[in-house]
C-alpha cells in the first residue's frame, strides 16, 4: 500500500475512500469547468503530502506532474529550451527524460514556447518520471490523441511497477484503469 485515502469532503465534493498500491492506475473524475481546478489542486496537495490531512495515510510519496509555465519577464528575452528544462528539472542519469527527443522535430534547442499541449505535457511527464514512477497527473491542455498517447505511456510505466493517479474531466479511460472514482458535488455552502 502506497496511499490510503479515507472518504471525505473536500471543497463541497465527496470523495470515496481508496487504496493505491503498486501497479495501480486510479482515475479521479471531476466535473468539467473552470471552477473545479481549485478542488483538483487541493486534492493534489493532500495526496502529495503538501497539505496535512489526518484522513490520509501516505507510505510512499507521490509526485505531481507540473504544468510548464514561463511566467518571468526574463523568459521573454531568453526563452527556456527543452534541454534547459531537462537540465533544471530532470534526473539526467535516468534515460526516460530523453524520450522527448523521440519526436523527430524536438531537439535540446527547441524553445518550450513553441511546443503545443501534448509535447509540453510529455516533456513534464518524462522529467517527473526520471525521478519517480509514483505520480499524479492530469491531461489539461492536451488533445484527445495526445491524451491517449500519454495515458498509454503511463500504463506501461505502471505495469513495470509504478503507480499513478489521474485527475480527469472525462470518463474516456473508465474501463482501462484499476479503479474509477467519481467525485460527487454536494452543492454550495450556505
FIDRENLO-826493 format. One record per residue (C-alpha): residue number from 0; residue in three letters; z negated, x, y. Coordinates in steps of 0.02 Angstrom, whole numbers, always signed. Example, Ala and Ser with C-alpha at 12.3 -4.5 7.8 and 13.67 -1.06 7.14 Angstrom:
R     k     r        w        u        v
R     0   Ala     -390     +615     -225
R     1   Ser     -357     +684      -53
//
This chain:
R     k     r        w        u        v
R     0   Unk       +0       +0       +0
R     1   Unk      +53      +68     +169
R     2   Unk       +6      -77     +281
R     3   Unk      -91     -237     +252
R     4   Unk      -67     -367     +387
R     5   Unk     -183     -518     +384
R     6   Unk     -121     -684     +453
R     7   Unk     -150     -702     +638
R     8   Unk      -84     -773     +800
R     9   Unk       -4     -654     +925
R    10   Unk      +50     -724    +1094
R    11   Unk      +64     -903    +1029
R    12   Unk     +157     -850     +871
R    13   Unk      +83     -870     +698
R    14   Unk     +122     -725     +581
R    15   Unk      +78     -748     +395
R    16   Unk       -4     -606     +300
R    17   Unk      +98     -474     +210
R    18   Unk      +80     -307     +125
R    19   Unk     +206     -166     +150
R    20   Unk     +220      -45       +4
R    21   Unk     +334     +100      -37
R    22   Unk     +511      +37      -68
R    23   Unk     +492     -124      +34
R    24   Unk     +601     -195     +173
R    25   Unk     +511     -334     +263
R    26   Unk     +603     -438     +391
R    27   Unk     +503     -525     +527
R    28   Unk     +609     -663     +601
R    29   Unk     +578     -709     +783
R    30   Unk     +668     -841     +886
R    31   Unk     +813     -779     +992
R    32   Unk     +792     -768    +1179
R    33   Unk     +736     -653    +1319
R    34   Unk     +556     -717    +1320
R    35   Unk     +518     -663    +1142
R    36   Unk     +545     -474    +1164
R    37   Unk     +364     -452    +1229
R    38   Unk     +299     -528    +1066
R    39   Unk     +405     -406     +966
R    40   Unk     +341     -259    +1068
R    41   Unk     +160     -315    +1046
R    42   Unk     +185     -330     +857
R    43   Unk     +263     -157     +854
R    44   Unk     +111      -87     +946
R    45   Unk       -3     -171     +818
R    46   Unk      +97     -113     +666
R    47   Unk     +112      +67     +728
R    48   Unk      -74      +75     +769
R    49   Unk      -50      +97     +957
R    50   Unk     -149      -62     +987
R    51   Unk     -309      -84     +886
R    52   Unk     -318     -241     +782
R    53   Unk     -457     -272     +656
R    54   Unk     -343     -388     +554
R    55   Unk     -227     -248     +500
R    56   Unk     -256     -103     +383
R    57   Unk     -140      +47     +407
R    58   Unk     -146     +180     +272
R    59   Unk      +17     +266     +319
R    60   Unk      +79     +255     +499
R    61   Unk     +249     +179     +536
R    62   Unk     +362     +244     +673
R    63   Unk     +467     +131     +784
R    64   Unk     +650     +175     +811
R    65   Unk     +651     +179    +1001
R    66   Unk     +798     +122    +1107
R    67   Unk     +883     +262    +1203
R    68   Unk     +874     +238    +1390
R    69   Unk     +923     +359    +1527
R    70   Unk     +817     +300    +1672
R    71   Unk     +788     +451    +1780
R    72   Unk     +890     +498    +1933
R    73   Unk     +912     +670    +1853
R    74   Unk    +1021     +595    +1715
R    75   Unk    +1149     +533    +1843
R    76   Unk    +1196     +713    +1881
R    77   Unk    +1156     +791    +1713
R    78   Unk    +1188     +660    +1579
R    79   Unk    +1097     +677    +1414
R    80   Unk    +1210     +730    +1270
R    81   Unk    +1195     +690    +1085
R    82   Unk    +1149     +872    +1049
R    83   Unk    +1020     +873    +1188
R    84   Unk     +942     +711    +1123
R    85   Unk     +930     +781     +946
R    86   Unk     +855     +944    +1011
R    87   Unk     +722     +846    +1103
R    88   Unk     +681     +704     +982
R    89   Unk     +736     +753     +806
R    90   Unk     +667     +865     +669
R    91   Unk     +813     +987     +661
R    92   Unk     +760    +1051     +489
R    93   Unk     +800     +881     +412
R    94   Unk     +988     +858     +385
R    95   Unk     +980     +669     +415
R    96   Unk     +976     +700     +603
R    97   Unk    +1153     +771     +596
R    98   Unk    +1225     +616     +512
R    99   Unk    +1279     +552     +682
R   100   Unk    +1417     +683     +676
R   101   Unk    +1495     +592     +527
R   102   Unk    +1575     +483     +661
R   103   Unk    +1734     +582     +698
R   104   Unk    +1732     +570     +887
R   105   Unk    +1546     +610     +913
R   106   Unk    +1504     +793     +947
R   107   Unk    +1348     +879    +1014
R   108   Unk    +1427     +873    +1189
R   109   Unk    +1462     +686    +1186
R   110   Unk    +1369     +603    +1329
R   111   Unk    +1248     +467    +1272
R   112   Unk    +1301     +355    +1416
R   113   Unk    +1474     +342    +1333
R   114   Unk    +1401     +277    +1168
R   115   Unk    +1410      +92    +1131
R   116   Unk    +1267       -4    +1050
R   117   Unk    +1295      +41     +867
R   118   Unk    +1316     +231     +880
R   119   Unk    +1175     +238    +1008
R   120   Unk    +1060     +145     +887
R   121   Unk    +1117     +255     +742
R   122   Unk    +1075     +411     +843
R   123   Unk     +899     +348     +875
R   124   Unk     +881     +295     +692
R   125   Unk     +935     +464     +624
R   126   Unk     +818     +555     +744
R   127   Unk     +671     +447     +688
R   128   Unk     +715     +464     +504
R   129   Unk     +715     +653     +524
R   130   Unk     +526     +637     +547
R   131   Unk     +478     +495     +429
R   132   Unk     +553     +369     +308
R   133   Unk     +425     +235     +354
R   134   Unk     +500     +145     +503
R   135   Unk     +504      -12     +609
R   136   Unk     +672      -54     +686
R   137   Unk     +774     -192     +766
R   138   Unk     +959     -220     +792
R   139   Unk     +958     -269     +977
R   140   Unk    +1120     -218    +1064
R   141   Unk    +1213     -190     +900
R   142   Unk    +1371     -284     +849
R   143   Unk    +1371     -378     +681
R   144   Unk    +1471     -245     +587
R   145   Unk    +1358     -108     +656
R   146   Unk    +1206     -211     +605
R   147   Unk    +1271     -216     +426
R   148   Unk    +1301      -27     +427
R   149   Unk    +1128      +13     +495
R   150   Unk    +1041     -109     +377
R   151   Unk    +1135      -40     +225
R   152   Unk    +1089     +138     +275
R   153   Unk     +906      +92     +295
R   154   Unk     +915       +7     +125
R   155   Unk     +969     +172      +44
R   156   Unk     +825     +262     +130
R   157   Unk     +703     +130      +66
R   158   Unk     +773     +143     -111
R   159   Unk     +737     +330     -102
R   160   Unk     +552     +296      -71
R   161   Unk     +544     +243     +110
R   162   Unk     +484      +79     +188
R   163   Unk     +546      -24     +333
R   164   Unk     +505     -174     +440
R   165   Unk     +650     -256     +532
R   166   Unk     +622     -371     +681
R   167   Unk     +772     -485     +682
R   168   Unk     +829     -640     +776
R   169   Unk     +947     -699     +638
R   170   Unk     +923     -733     +453
R   171   Unk    +1077     -633     +403
R   172   Unk     +980     -520     +283
R   173   Unk     +861     -655     +220
R   174   Unk     +917     -638      +39
R   175   Unk     +931     -448      +44
R   176   Unk     +752     -396      +79
R   177   Unk     +584     -383      -10
R   178   Unk     +503     -516      +99
R   179   Unk     +566     -628     +240
R   180   Unk     +431     -682     +362
R   181   Unk     +469     -816     +491
R   182   Unk     +356     -812     +643
R   183   Unk     +306     -987     +693
R   184   Unk     +298    -1030     +878
R   185   Unk     +140    -1130     +913
R   186   Unk     +183    -1185    +1090
R   187   Unk     +121    -1145    +1263
R   188   Unk      -63    -1115    +1301
R   189   Unk     -132    -1240    +1424
//
